Amino acid sequence: MVTGAGRGIGAAVARRLAADGLDLVLTFVDDRASCERVAADARAAGRRCEAVQGDVADERHVLAAFAAADALGRLTLLVNNAGIVQTPSRVADMSADRVARMMAVNVVGTILCAREAVRRMSTSSGGSGGAIVNVSSAAARLGSPGEWADYAASKGAVDTFTLGLAREVAAEGVRVNAVRPGLTVTEAHARSGRPDRLDRMAPLIPMGRAAEVEEVAAAVAWLCSDEASYVTGALLDVSGGR
């Protein structure tokens, strides 16, 4: 399962995992057309793929998505990619509703999906193991002052949750890791009101450019693979050295 798979990093991860031979369940919130295009690409690669609409902050939607995954067979992987970023703001100007929504999607949604994955994967409940990769952000350690401190805080929570869950289920055949992308070429910057952000921030990156989504997807795919069989509780930066 890949959550938030209709565009950006999630779409790239879904396409990469399909190319690696996996059947998929993809979730999206409102852009069905984009997610169906990703699903069509997975099917063209010879994989079974279902696109399921739902908000990861809503437990009912999470349960429905995992039911769709159950219909495809045994769940082996979860990529917790669904997340939001809102318009840039100083903390002094943030509403309670904004912060609550940020935490509901980025933190509560991540935990709910991980809970359902562990219930299916853990050897303690009859599963045969698996891997969870949480998509965090370099913002968790940079703080995003003056723009998205609430987003950075939500991703800091994802990092901490990753470490705790990894240690909780390590002996149950479930590996849990996080990828922390830095600036990445996606539509999110324009949607948040900063279409020039990548060009403006590029000089601050030691490698001098933003990441392509395929570069982040490659890191996710490695953590999903057997090549990372002894890796759990890792926070992998994909940030060009920043």
CYANA upper distance limits for C-alpha pairs under 8 A (distance plus 0.5 A):
  1 MET  CA     24 LEU  CA      6.10
  1 MET  CA     25 VAL  CA      5.20
  1 MET  CA     26 LEU  CA      6.33
  1 MET  CA     27 THR  CA      8.37
  1 MET  CA     69 ALA  CA      7.57
  1 MET  CA     75 LEU  CA      8.29
  1 MET  CA     77 LEU  CA      6.73
  1 MET  CA     78 LEU  CA      5.37
  1 MET  CA     79 VAL  CA      6.68
  2 VAL  CA     10 GLY  CA      7.18
  2 VAL  CA     13 VAL  CA      8.11
  2 VAL  CA     14 ALA  CA      6.98
  2 VAL  CA     24 LEU  CA      7.85
  2 VAL  CA     25 VAL  CA      6.95
  2 VAL  CA     26 LEU  CA      5.56
  2 VAL  CA     27 THR  CA      7.05
  2 VAL  CA     78 LEU  CA      6.55
  2 VAL  CA     79 VAL  CA      5.26
  2 VAL  CA     80 ASN  CA      6.87
  2 VAL  CA     81 ASN  CA      7.11
  3 THR  CA     10 GLY  CA      7.43
  3 THR  CA     26 LEU  CA      6.28
  3 THR  CA     27 THR  CA      5.22
  3 THR  CA     28 PHE  CA      7.30
  3 THR  CA     56 VAL  CA      8.44
  3 THR  CA     79 VAL  CA      6.94
  3 THR  CA     80 ASN  CA      6.10
  3 THR  CA     81 ASN  CA      5.69
  3 THR  CA     82 ALA  CA      5.48
  4 GLY  CA     10 GLY  CA      6.15
  4 GLY  CA     11 ALA  CA      8.31
  4 GLY  CA     26 LEU  CA      7.66
  4 GLY  CA     27 THR  CA      5.86
  4 GLY  CA     28 PHE  CA      5.52
  4 GLY  CA     29 VAL  CA      7.88
  4 GLY  CA     80 ASN  CA      8.46
  4 GLY  CA     81 ASN  CA      6.11
  4 GLY  CA     82 ALA  CA      4.53
  4 GLY  CA     83 GLY  CA      7.64
  5 ALA  CA      9 ILE  CA      8.02
  5 ALA  CA     10 GLY  CA      4.53
  5 ALA  CA     11 ALA  CA      5.06
  5 ALA  CA     12 ALA  CA      8.45
  5 ALA  CA     13 VAL  CA      8.21
  5 ALA  CA     14 ALA  CA      7.07
  5 ALA  CA     26 LEU  CA      6.10
  5 ALA  CA     27 THR  CA      6.34
  5 ALA  CA     28 PHE  CA      6.63
  5 ALA  CA     35 CYS  CA      6.78
  5 ALA  CA     38 VAL  CA      8.16
  5 ALA  CA     81 ASN  CA      7.94
  5 ALA  CA     82 ALA  CA      7.97
  6 GLY  CA     10 GLY  CA      7.02
  6 GLY  CA     11 ALA  CA      5.81
  6 GLY  CA     26 LEU  CA      8.27
  6 GLY  CA     27 THR  CA      7.94
  6 GLY  CA     28 PHE  CA      6.39
  6 GLY  CA     31 ASP  CA      7.36
  6 GLY  CA     32 ARG  CA      7.98
  6 GLY  CA     34 SER  CA      5.59
  6 GLY  CA     35 CYS  CA      4.32
  6 GLY  CA     36 GLU  CA      8.07
  6 GLY  CA     37 ARG  CA      8.49
  6 GLY  CA     38 VAL  CA      7.09
  7 ARG  CA     11 ALA  CA      5.15
  7 ARG  CA     12 ALA  CA      7.99
  7 ARG  CA     34 SER  CA      7.09
  7 ARG  CA     35 CYS  CA      7.57
  8 GLY  CA     12 ALA  CA      6.96
  8 GLY  CA    185 VAL  CA      8.42
  8 GLY  CA    186 THR  CA      5.71
  8 GLY  CA    187 GLU  CA      7.38
  8 GLY  CA    188 ALA  CA      8.43
  8 GLY  CA    213 VAL  CA      6.95
  9 ILE  CA     13 VAL  CA      6.58
  9 ILE  CA     81 ASN  CA      8.16
  9 ILE  CA    186 THR  CA      8.01
  9 ILE  CA    213 VAL  CA      5.65
  9 ILE  CA    214 GLU  CA      8.01
  9 ILE  CA    216 VAL  CA      7.44
  9 ILE  CA    217 ALA  CA      7.12
 10 GLY  CA     14 ALA  CA      6.66
 10 GLY  CA     81 ASN  CA      6.45
 10 GLY  CA     82 ALA  CA      8.09
 10 GLY  CA    217 ALA  CA      8.47
 11 ALA  CA     15 ARG  CA      6.75
 11 ALA  CA     35 CYS  CA      8.11
 11 ALA  CA     38 VAL  CA      6.74
 12 ALA  CA     16 ARG  CA      6.63
 12 ALA  CA    213 VAL  CA      6.53
 12 ALA  CA    214 GLU  CA      6.23
 12 ALA  CA    217 ALA  CA      6.31
 13 VAL  CA     17 LEU  CA      6.60
 13 VAL  CA    214 GLU  CA      7.94
 13 VAL  CA    216 VAL  CA      8.41
 13 VAL  CA    217 ALA  CA      5.10
 13 VAL  CA    218 ALA  CA      8.11
 13 VAL  CA    220 VAL  CA      7.57
 13 VAL  CA    221 ALA  CA      7.68
 14 ALA  CA     18 ALA  CA      6.62
 14 ALA  CA     24 LEU  CA      8.02
 14 ALA  CA     26 LEU  CA      8.12
 14 ALA  CA     38 VAL  CA      7.75
 14 ALA  CA     42 ALA  CA      8.07
 15 ARG  CA     19 ALA  CA      6.69
 15 ARG  CA     38 VAL  CA      7.31
 15 ARG  CA     41 ASP  CA      7.42
 15 ARG  CA     42 ALA  CA      6.62
 16 ARG  CA     20 ASP  CA      6.75
 16 ARG  CA    214 GLU  CA      8.48
 16 ARG  CA    217 ALA  CA      7.22
 16 ARG  CA    218 ALA  CA      7.90
 16 ARG  CA    221 ALA  CA      7.61
 17 LEU  CA     21 GLY  CA      6.99
 17 LEU  CA     22 LEU  CA      6.23
 17 LEU  CA    221 ALA  CA      7.08
 18 ALA  CA     22 LEU  CA      5.47
 18 ALA  CA     23 ASP  CA      7.00
 18 ALA  CA     24 LEU  CA      7.73
 18 ALA  CA     42 ALA  CA      5.77
 18 ALA  CA     45 ALA  CA      7.12
 18 ALA  CA     47 ARG  CA      6.82
 19 ALA  CA     42 ALA  CA      7.93
 19 ALA  CA     45 ALA  CA      6.83
 21 GLY  CA     47 ARG  CA      7.33
 22 LEU  CA     47 ARG  CA      6.98
 23 ASP  CA     47 ARG  CA      5.62
 23 ASP  CA     48 ARG  CA      5.34
 23 ASP  CA     49 CYS  CA      6.23
 23 ASP  CA     72 LEU  CA      8.12
 24 LEU  CA     42 ALA  CA      8.46
 24 LEU  CA     47 ARG  CA      8.04
 24 LEU  CA     48 ARG  CA      6.88
 24 LEU  CA     49 CYS  CA      5.15
 24 LEU  CA     50 GLU  CA      6.95
 24 LEU  CA     69 ALA  CA      8.16
 25 VAL  CA     49 CYS  CA      6.13
 25 VAL  CA     50 GLU  CA      5.31
 25 VAL  CA     51 ALA  CA      6.42
 25 VAL  CA     52 VAL  CA      7.64
 25 VAL  CA     65 ALA  CA      8.08
 25 VAL  CA     68 ALA  CA      7.59
 25 VAL  CA     69 ALA  CA      6.33
 26 LEU  CA     35 CYS  CA      7.92
 26 LEU  CA     39 ALA  CA      8.03
 26 LEU  CA     49 CYS  CA      7.93
 26 LEU  CA     50 GLU  CA      6.65
 26 LEU  CA     51 ALA  CA      5.24
 26 LEU  CA     52 VAL  CA      6.55
 27 THR  CA     35 CYS  CA      8.21
 27 THR  CA     51 ALA  CA      6.26
 27 THR  CA     52 VAL  CA      5.34
 27 THR  CA     53 GLN  CA      6.12
 27 THR  CA     54 GLY  CA      6.90
 27 THR  CA     65 ALA  CA      7.64
 28 PHE  CA     32 ARG  CA      7.35
 28 PHE  CA     35 CYS  CA      7.09
 28 PHE  CA     51 ALA  CA      7.88
 28 PHE  CA     52 VAL  CA      6.96
 28 PHE  CA     53 GLN  CA      5.51
 28 PHE  CA     54 GLY  CA      6.47
 28 PHE  CA     55 ASP  CA      7.84
 29 VAL  CA     53 GLN  CA      5.99
 29 VAL  CA     54 GLY  CA      5.65
 29 VAL  CA     55 ASP  CA      6.04
 30 ASP  CA     53 GLN  CA      7.67
 31 ASP  CA     35 CYS  CA      7.11
 32 ARG  CA     36 GLU  CA      6.49
 32 ARG  CA     53 GLN  CA      7.91
 33 ALA  CA     37 ARG  CA      6.79
 34 SER  CA     38 VAL  CA      7.09
 35 CYS  CA     39 ALA  CA      6.70
 35 CYS  CA     51 ALA  CA      7.05
 36 GLU  CA     40 ALA  CA      6.47
 36 GLU  CA     51 ALA  CA      6.94
 37 ARG  CA     41 ASP  CA      6.81
 38 VAL  CA     42 ALA  CA      6.91
 39 ALA  CA     43 ARG  CA      6.77
 39 ALA  CA     49 CYS  CA      6.21
 39 ALA  CA     50 GLU  CA      7.17
 39 ALA  CA     51 ALA  CA      7.05
 40 ALA  CA     44 ALA  CA      6.58
 40 ALA  CA     49 CYS  CA      8.39
 41 ASP  CA     45 ALA  CA      6.86
 42 ALA  CA     46 GLY  CA      7.23
 42 ALA  CA     47 ARG  CA      6.09
 42 ALA  CA     48 ARG  CA      7.71
 42 ALA  CA     49 CYS  CA      6.93
 43 ARG  CA     47 ARG  CA      5.27
 43 ARG  CA     48 ARG  CA      6.28
 43 ARG  CA     49 CYS  CA      6.76
 48 ARG  CA     72 LEU  CA      8.38
 50 GLU  CA     68 ALA  CA      8.07
 52 VAL  CA     65 ALA  CA      6.63
 52 VAL  CA     68 ALA  CA      8.22
 53 GLN  CA     61 HIS  CA      8.32
 53 GLN  CA     65 ALA  CA      8.43
 54 GLY  CA     58 ASP  CA      8.22
 54 GLY  CA     61 HIS  CA      5.47
 54 GLY  CA     62 VAL  CA      7.55
 54 GLY  CA     65 ALA  CA      7.94
 55 ASP  CA     61 HIS  CA      6.46
 55 ASP  CA     62 VAL  CA      7.77
 55 ASP  CA    105 VAL  CA      8.25
 56 VAL  CA     61 HIS  CA      6.94
 56 VAL  CA     62 VAL  CA      6.08
 56 VAL  CA     82 ALA  CA      7.80
 56 VAL  CA    105 VAL  CA      6.68
 56 VAL  CA    108 VAL  CA      8.45
 56 VAL  CA    109 GLY  CA      5.07
 56 VAL  CA    110 THR  CA      7.93
 56 VAL  CA    112 LEU  CA      8.09
 56 VAL  CA    113 CYS  CA      7.83
 57 ALA  CA     62 VAL  CA      8.32
 57 ALA  CA    104 ALA  CA      5.81
 57 ALA  CA    105 VAL  CA      5.32
 57 ALA  CA    108 VAL  CA      6.62
 57 ALA  CA    109 GLY  CA      5.02
 57 ALA  CA    112 LEU  CA      8.46
 58 ASP  CA     62 VAL  CA      6.97
 58 ASP  CA    109 GLY  CA      7.98
 59 GLU  CA     63 LEU  CA      6.72
 59 GLU  CA    112 LEU  CA      7.53
 60 ARG  CA     64 ALA  CA      6.81
 61 HIS  CA     65 ALA  CA      6.74
 62 VAL  CA     66 PHE  CA      6.86
 62 VAL  CA    112 LEU  CA      7.70
 62 VAL  CA    113 CYS  CA      6.96
 63 LEU  CA     67 ALA  CA      6.66
 63 LEU  CA    116 GLU  CA      8.19
 64 ALA  CA     68 ALA  CA      6.89
 65 ALA  CA     69 ALA  CA      6.94
 66 PHE  CA     70 ASP  CA      6.65
 66 PHE  CA    116 GLU  CA      7.68
 67 ALA  CA     71 ALA  CA      6.97
 68 ALA  CA     72 LEU  CA      7.46
 69 ALA  CA     73 GLY  CA      7.30
 69 ALA  CA     74 ARG  CA      8.33
 69 ALA  CA     75 LEU  CA      7.23
 70 ASP  CA     74 ARG  CA      6.87
 70 ASP  CA     75 LEU  CA      7.38
 74 ARG  CA    120 ARG  CA      8.29
 75 LEU  CA    117 ALA  CA      7.85
 75 LEU  CA    120 ARG  CA      7.15
 75 LEU  CA    121 MET  CA      7.23
 75 LEU  CA    130 GLY  CA      8.07
 76 THR  CA    121 MET  CA      7.09
 76 THR  CA    129 GLY  CA      7.33
 76 THR  CA    130 GLY  CA      5.00
 76 THR  CA    131 ALA  CA      6.92
 77 LEU  CA    117 ALA  CA      8.34
 77 LEU  CA    130 GLY  CA      6.16
 77 LEU  CA    131 ALA  CA      5.47
 77 LEU  CA    132 ILE  CA      6.30
 77 LEU  CA    133 VAL  CA      8.50
 77 LEU  CA    224 CYS  CA      7.35
 78 LEU  CA    114 ALA  CA      8.02
 78 LEU  CA    117 ALA  CA      7.23
 78 LEU  CA    131 ALA  CA      7.00
 78 LEU  CA    132 ILE  CA      5.26
 78 LEU  CA    133 VAL  CA      6.80
 79 VAL  CA    132 ILE  CA      6.38
 79 VAL  CA    133 VAL  CA      5.32
 79 VAL  CA    134 ASN  CA      6.40
 79 VAL  CA    135 VAL  CA      7.79
 79 VAL  CA    220 VAL  CA      8.47
 80 ASN  CA    110 THR  CA      6.45
 80 ASN  CA    113 CYS  CA      7.72
 80 ASN  CA    114 ALA  CA      8.17
 80 ASN  CA    132 ILE  CA      7.89
 80 ASN  CA    133 VAL  CA      6.62
 80 ASN  CA    134 ASN  CA      5.14
 80 ASN  CA    135 VAL  CA      6.41
 81 ASN  CA    134 ASN  CA      6.87
 81 ASN  CA    135 VAL  CA      5.55
 82 ALA  CA    105 VAL  CA      7.94
 82 ALA  CA    106 ASN  CA      7.60
 82 ALA  CA    109 GLY  CA      8.41
 82 ALA  CA    110 THR  CA      8.27
 83 GLY  CA    105 VAL  CA      6.36
 83 GLY  CA    106 ASN  CA      5.42
 84 ILE  CA    102 MET  CA      7.06
 84 ILE  CA    105 VAL  CA      7.36
 84 ILE  CA    106 ASN  CA      7.18
 84 ILE  CA    151 TYR  CA      8.46
 85 VAL  CA    102 MET  CA      7.80
 85 VAL  CA    148 TRP  CA      8.07
 85 VAL  CA    151 TYR  CA      6.82
 85 VAL  CA    188 ALA  CA      8.04
 85 VAL  CA    192 SER  CA      7.35
 86 GLN  CA    148 TRP  CA      8.14
 86 GLN  CA    192 SER  CA      6.04
 87 THR  CA    147 GLU  CA      8.24
 87 THR  CA    148 TRP  CA      8.43
 87 THR  CA    192 SER  CA      5.14
 87 THR  CA    193 GLY  CA      6.56
 88 PRO  CA    146 GLY  CA      7.75
 88 PRO  CA    147 GLU  CA      4.70
 88 PRO  CA    148 TRP  CA      6.27
 88 PRO  CA    192 SER  CA      7.47
 88 PRO  CA    193 GLY  CA      7.97
 89 SER  CA     93 ASP  CA      6.87
 89 SER  CA     94 MET  CA      7.09
 89 SER  CA    146 GLY  CA      6.56
 89 SER  CA    147 GLU  CA      5.34
 89 SER  CA    148 TRP  CA      6.83
 90 ARG  CA     94 MET  CA      7.21
 90 ARG  CA    145 PRO  CA      7.89
 90 ARG  CA    146 GLY  CA      5.20
 90 ARG  CA    147 GLU  CA      6.45
 90 ARG  CA    148 TRP  CA      7.95
 90 ARG  CA    149 ALA  CA      8.14
 91 VAL  CA    146 GLY  CA      7.85
 91 VAL  CA    149 ALA  CA      7.37
 91 VAL  CA    150 ASP  CA      8.08
 94 MET  CA     98 ARG  CA      7.07
 94 MET  CA     99 VAL  CA      7.59
 95 SER  CA     99 VAL  CA      7.05
 96 ALA  CA    100 ALA  CA      6.52
 97 ASP  CA    101 ARG  CA      6.60
 98 ARG  CA    102 MET  CA      6.74
 99 VAL  CA    103 MET  CA      6.75
 99 VAL  CA    150 ASP  CA      6.92
100 ALA  CA    104 ALA  CA      6.47
101 ARG  CA    105 VAL  CA      6.75
102 MET  CA    106 ASN  CA      6.43
102 MET  CA    107 VAL  CA      8.31
102 MET  CA    150 ASP  CA      7.72
102 MET  CA    151 TYR  CA      7.18
102 MET  CA    154 SER  CA      7.60
103 MET  CA    107 VAL  CA      5.58
103 MET  CA    108 VAL  CA      6.93
103 MET  CA    154 SER  CA      6.36
104 ALA  CA    108 VAL  CA      5.33
104 ALA  CA    109 GLY  CA      6.68
105 VAL  CA    109 GLY  CA      5.37
105 VAL  CA    110 THR  CA      7.79
106 ASN  CA    110 THR  CA      6.60
106 ASN  CA    154 SER  CA      6.55
106 ASN  CA    155 LYS  CA      7.65
106 ASN  CA    158 VAL  CA      8.18
107 VAL  CA    111 ILE  CA      6.76
107 VAL  CA    154 SER  CA      6.52
107 VAL  CA    155 LYS  CA      8.05
107 VAL  CA    157 ALA  CA      7.18
107 VAL  CA    158 VAL  CA      6.69
108 VAL  CA    112 LEU  CA      6.59
109 GLY  CA    113 CYS  CA      6.67
110 THR  CA    114 ALA  CA      6.63
110 THR  CA    134 ASN  CA      8.00
110 THR  CA    158 VAL  CA      7.99
111 ILE  CA    115 ARG  CA      6.51
111 ILE  CA    161 PHE  CA      8.32
112 LEU  CA    116 GLU  CA      6.94
113 CYS  CA    117 ALA  CA      6.74
114 ALA  CA    118 VAL  CA      6.57
114 ALA  CA    132 ILE  CA      7.74
115 ARG  CA    119 ARG  CA      6.76
116 GLU  CA    120 ARG  CA      7.06
117 ALA  CA    121 MET  CA      6.51
117 ALA  CA    132 ILE  CA      8.30
118 VAL  CA    122 SER  CA      5.85
118 VAL  CA    174 VAL  CA      7.85
119 ARG  CA    125 SER  CA      7.04
119 ARG  CA    127 GLY  CA      8.37
120 ARG  CA    125 SER  CA      7.67
120 ARG  CA    126 GLY  CA      8.18
120 ARG  CA    127 GLY  CA      6.13
121 MET  CA    125 SER  CA      8.16
121 MET  CA    126 GLY  CA      8.16
121 MET  CA    127 GLY  CA      4.95
121 MET  CA    128 SER  CA      6.27
121 MET  CA    129 GLY  CA      5.12
121 MET  CA    130 GLY  CA      6.06
121 MET  CA    173 GLY  CA      8.03
121 MET  CA    174 VAL  CA      7.14
122 SER  CA    126 GLY  CA      7.13
122 SER  CA    127 GLY  CA      5.38
122 SER  CA    128 SER  CA      6.96
122 SER  CA    129 GLY  CA      5.89
122 SER  CA    130 GLY  CA      8.16
122 SER  CA    169 VAL  CA      7.76
122 SER  CA    172 GLU  CA      5.67
122 SER  CA    173 GLY  CA      6.61
122 SER  CA    174 VAL  CA      6.68
123 THR  CA    127 GLY  CA      5.00
123 THR  CA    128 SER  CA      5.88
123 THR  CA    129 GLY  CA      6.55
123 THR  CA    172 GLU  CA      5.50
123 THR  CA    173 GLY  CA      6.68
124 SER  CA    172 GLU  CA      6.63
128 SER  CA    173 GLY  CA      7.34
129 GLY  CA    172 GLU  CA      7.27
129 GLY  CA    173 GLY  CA      4.69
129 GLY  CA    174 VAL  CA      5.47
130 GLY  CA    173 GLY  CA      6.89
130 GLY  CA    174 VAL  CA      5.35
130 GLY  CA    175 ARG  CA      6.94
131 ALA  CA    174 VAL  CA      5.92
131 ALA  CA    175 ARG  CA      5.17
131 ALA  CA    176 VAL  CA      6.38
131 ALA  CA    223 LEU  CA      8.35
131 ALA  CA    224 CYS  CA      6.39
132 ILE  CA    174 VAL  CA      7.91
132 ILE  CA    175 ARG  CA      6.66
132 ILE  CA    176 VAL  CA      5.23
132 ILE  CA    177 ASN  CA      6.91
132 ILE  CA    224 CYS  CA      7.82
133 VAL  CA    176 VAL  CA      6.39
133 VAL  CA    177 ASN  CA      5.49
133 VAL  CA    178 ALA  CA      5.72
133 VAL  CA    179 VAL  CA      7.58
133 VAL  CA    220 VAL  CA      7.28
133 VAL  CA    223 LEU  CA      7.53
133 VAL  CA    224 CYS  CA      7.58
134 ASN  CA    158 VAL  CA      7.82
134 ASN  CA    162 THR  CA      7.68
134 ASN  CA    176 VAL  CA      8.19
134 ASN  CA    177 ASN  CA      6.78
134 ASN  CA    178 ALA  CA      5.00
134 ASN  CA    179 VAL  CA      6.91
135 VAL  CA    178 ALA  CA      6.16
135 VAL  CA    179 VAL  CA      5.65
135 VAL  CA    180 ARG  CA      6.77
135 VAL  CA    181 PRO  CA      8.24
136 SER  CA    140 ALA  CA      7.93
136 SER  CA    155 LYS  CA      5.77
136 SER  CA    156 GLY  CA      8.26
136 SER  CA    158 VAL  CA      6.77
136 SER  CA    159 ASP  CA      7.20
136 SER  CA    178 ALA  CA      6.67
136 SER  CA    179 VAL  CA      6.28
136 SER  CA    180 ARG  CA      5.22
136 SER  CA    181 PRO  CA      7.48
137 SER  CA    152 ALA  CA      8.02
137 SER  CA    155 LYS  CA      6.56
137 SER  CA    179 VAL  CA      7.70
137 SER  CA    180 ARG  CA      4.53
137 SER  CA    181 PRO  CA      5.49
137 SER  CA    182 GLY  CA      6.71
138 ALA  CA    142 LEU  CA      6.84
138 ALA  CA    180 ARG  CA      5.59
138 ALA  CA    181 PRO  CA      6.16
138 ALA  CA    182 GLY  CA      5.53
138 ALA  CA    237 ASP  CA      7.36
138 ALA  CA    239 SER  CA      7.38
139 ALA  CA    143 GLY  CA      5.79
139 ALA  CA    144 SER  CA      6.28
139 ALA  CA    151 TYR  CA      8.14
139 ALA  CA    152 ALA  CA      5.31
139 ALA  CA    155 LYS  CA      7.59
139 ALA  CA    156 GLY  CA      8.45
139 ALA  CA    182 GLY  CA      7.84
140 ALA  CA    152 ALA  CA      5.18
140 ALA  CA    153 ALA  CA      6.78
140 ALA  CA    154 SER  CA      8.15
140 ALA  CA    155 LYS  CA      5.63
140 ALA  CA    156 GLY  CA      4.96
140 ALA  CA    159 ASP  CA      8.15
141 ARG  CA    152 ALA  CA      8.13
141 ARG  CA    156 GLY  CA      7.74
142 LEU  CA    152 ALA  CA      8.05
143 GLY  CA    148 TRP  CA      8.19
143 GLY  CA    149 ALA  CA      6.10
143 GLY  CA    152 ALA  CA      5.77
143 GLY  CA    153 ALA  CA      7.74
144 SER  CA    148 TRP  CA      5.65
144 SER  CA    149 ALA  CA      5.55
144 SER  CA    151 TYR  CA      8.38
144 SER  CA    152 ALA  CA      6.60
145 PRO  CA    149 ALA  CA      6.00
148 TRP  CA    152 ALA  CA      6.73
149 ALA  CA    153 ALA  CA      6.59
150 ASP  CA    154 SER  CA      6.73
151 TYR  CA    155 LYS  CA      6.84
152 ALA  CA    156 GLY  CA      6.65
153 ALA  CA    157 ALA  CA      6.83
154 SER  CA    158 VAL  CA      6.95
155 LYS  CA    159 ASP  CA      6.78
156 GLY  CA    160 THR  CA      6.88
157 ALA  CA    161 PHE  CA      6.54
158 VAL  CA    162 THR  CA      6.52
159 ASP  CA    163 LEU  CA      6.99
159 ASP  CA    178 ALA  CA      7.39
159 ASP  CA    235 LEU  CA      7.64
160 THR  CA    164 GLY  CA      6.80
161 PHE  CA    165 LEU  CA      6.45
162 THR  CA    166 ALA  CA      6.41
162 THR  CA    176 VAL  CA      6.72
162 THR  CA    177 ASN  CA      6.55
162 THR  CA    178 ALA  CA      7.05
162 THR  CA    233 GLY  CA      6.78
163 LEU  CA    167 ARG  CA      6.94
163 LEU  CA    176 VAL  CA      8.19
163 LEU  CA    177 ASN  CA      8.11
163 LEU  CA    233 GLY  CA      5.35
163 LEU  CA    234 ALA  CA      7.93
164 GLY  CA    168 GLU  CA      6.69
164 GLY  CA    233 GLY  CA      8.35
165 LEU  CA    169 VAL  CA      6.69
165 LEU  CA    176 VAL  CA      7.30
166 ALA  CA    170 ALA  CA      6.21
166 ALA  CA    174 VAL  CA      8.07
166 ALA  CA    175 ARG  CA      6.60
166 ALA  CA    176 VAL  CA      5.23
166 ALA  CA    177 ASN  CA      7.59
166 ALA  CA    232 THR  CA      6.45
166 ALA  CA    233 GLY  CA      5.52
167 ARG  CA    232 THR  CA      8.48
167 ARG  CA    233 GLY  CA      7.45
169 VAL  CA    173 GLY  CA      7.42
169 VAL  CA    174 VAL  CA      6.21
169 VAL  CA    175 ARG  CA      7.84
170 ALA  CA    174 VAL  CA      6.15
170 ALA  CA    175 ARG  CA      6.61
170 ALA  CA    232 THR  CA      7.91
175 ARG  CA    229 SER  CA      8.42
175 ARG  CA    231 VAL  CA      7.56
175 ARG  CA    232 THR  CA      5.52
175 ARG  CA    233 GLY  CA      8.04
176 VAL  CA    232 THR  CA      5.75
176 VAL  CA    233 GLY  CA      6.27
176 VAL  CA    234 ALA  CA      8.22
177 ASN  CA    223 LEU  CA      7.69
177 ASN  CA    231 VAL  CA      8.13
177 ASN  CA    232 THR  CA      5.99
177 ASN  CA    233 GLY  CA      5.57
177 ASN  CA    234 ALA  CA      5.50
177 ASN  CA    235 LEU  CA      6.66
177 ASN  CA    236 LEU  CA      8.35
178 ALA  CA    233 GLY  CA      8.15
178 ALA  CA    234 ALA  CA      6.76
178 ALA  CA    235 LEU  CA      5.34
178 ALA  CA    236 LEU  CA      6.65
179 VAL  CA    216 VAL  CA      8.35
179 VAL  CA    219 ALA  CA      7.68
179 VAL  CA    220 VAL  CA      7.11
179 VAL  CA    235 LEU  CA      6.31
179 VAL  CA    236 LEU  CA      5.23
179 VAL  CA    237 ASP  CA      6.50
179 VAL  CA    238 VAL  CA      7.45
180 ARG  CA    235 LEU  CA      7.21
180 ARG  CA    236 LEU  CA      6.31
180 ARG  CA    237 ASP  CA      5.15
180 ARG  CA    238 VAL  CA      6.33
180 ARG  CA    239 SER  CA      7.83
181 PRO  CA    211 ALA  CA      8.48
181 PRO  CA    216 VAL  CA      7.14
181 PRO  CA    237 ASP  CA      6.52
181 PRO  CA    238 VAL  CA      5.14
181 PRO  CA    239 SER  CA      5.84
182 GLY  CA    210 ALA  CA      8.00
182 GLY  CA    211 ALA  CA      7.83
182 GLY  CA    237 ASP  CA      8.07
182 GLY  CA    238 VAL  CA      6.63
182 GLY  CA    239 SER  CA      4.58
182 GLY  CA    240 GLY  CA      7.75
182 GLY  CA    242 ARG  CA      7.89
183 LEU  CA    198 LEU  CA      7.34
183 LEU  CA    210 ALA  CA      5.58
183 LEU  CA    211 ALA  CA      6.75
183 LEU  CA    239 SER  CA      7.22
184 THR  CA    198 LEU  CA      8.24
184 THR  CA    210 ALA  CA      5.54
184 THR  CA    211 ALA  CA      4.97
184 THR  CA    212 GLU  CA      6.33
184 THR  CA    213 VAL  CA      6.97
185 VAL  CA    198 LEU  CA      7.88
185 VAL  CA    210 ALA  CA      6.70
185 VAL  CA    211 ALA  CA      6.58
185 VAL  CA    212 GLU  CA      5.95
185 VAL  CA    213 VAL  CA      6.97
186 THR  CA    213 VAL  CA      7.79
187 GLU  CA    191 ARG  CA      6.74
188 ALA  CA    192 SER  CA      6.57
189 HIS  CA    193 GLY  CA      6.98
189 HIS  CA    194 ARG  CA      5.69
189 HIS  CA    195 PRO  CA      5.82
189 HIS  CA    196 ASP  CA      8.26
189 HIS  CA    197 ARG  CA      7.09
189 HIS  CA    198 LEU  CA      8.26
190 ALA  CA    194 ARG  CA      5.69
190 ALA  CA    195 PRO  CA      4.47
190 ALA  CA    196 ASP  CA      8.18
191 ARG  CA    195 PRO  CA      8.10
196 ASP  CA    200 ARG  CA      6.66
197 ARG  CA    201 MET  CA      6.41
198 LEU  CA    202 ALA  CA      6.37
198 LEU  CA    210 ALA  CA      7.13
199 ASP  CA    203 PRO  CA      8.43
201 MET  CA    205 ILE  CA      7.75
202 ALA  CA    208 GLY  CA      5.93
202 ALA  CA    209 ARG  CA      5.50
202 ALA  CA    210 ALA  CA      6.83
203 PRO  CA    208 GLY  CA      6.09
203 PRO  CA    209 ARG  CA      7.95
204 LEU  CA    208 GLY  CA      7.65
204 LEU  CA    242 ARG  CA      7.84
205 ILE  CA    209 ARG  CA      6.92
205 ILE  CA    210 ALA  CA      8.21
205 ILE  CA    239 SER  CA      8.39
205 ILE  CA    240 GLY  CA      6.67
205 ILE  CA    241 GLY  CA      7.02
205 ILE  CA    242 ARG  CA      5.75
206 PRO  CA    240 GLY  CA      6.71
206 PRO  CA    241 GLY  CA      5.97
206 PRO  CA    242 ARG  CA      6.69
207 MET  CA    240 GLY  CA      5.69
207 MET  CA    241 GLY  CA      7.10
208 GLY  CA    240 GLY  CA      8.24
209 ARG  CA    240 GLY  CA      8.03
210 ALA  CA    239 SER  CA      8.41
210 ALA  CA    240 GLY  CA      7.92
211 ALA  CA    215 GLU  CA      6.94
211 ALA  CA    216 VAL  CA      7.78
211 ALA  CA    238 VAL  CA      8.38
211 ALA  CA    239 SER  CA      7.70
211 ALA  CA    240 GLY  CA      7.79
212 GLU  CA    216 VAL  CA      7.49
213 VAL  CA    217 ALA  CA      6.68
214 GLU  CA    218 ALA  CA      6.61
215 GLU  CA    219 ALA  CA      7.23
216 VAL  CA    220 VAL  CA      6.94
216 VAL  CA    238 VAL  CA      7.00
217 ALA  CA    221 ALA  CA      6.52
218 ALA  CA    222 TRP  CA      6.72
219 ALA  CA    223 LEU  CA      6.96
219 ALA  CA    236 LEU  CA      8.50
219 ALA  CA    238 VAL  CA      8.15
220 VAL  CA    224 CYS  CA      6.79
221 ALA  CA    225 SER  CA      6.69
222 TRP  CA    226 ASP  CA      8.43
222 TRP  CA    227 GLU  CA      7.21
222 TRP  CA    228 ALA  CA      6.91
223 LEU  CA    227 GLU  CA      8.11
223 LEU  CA    228 ALA  CA      5.87
223 LEU  CA    231 VAL  CA      8.03
224 CYS  CA    228 ALA  CA      7.59
225 SER  CA    229 SER  CA      7.70
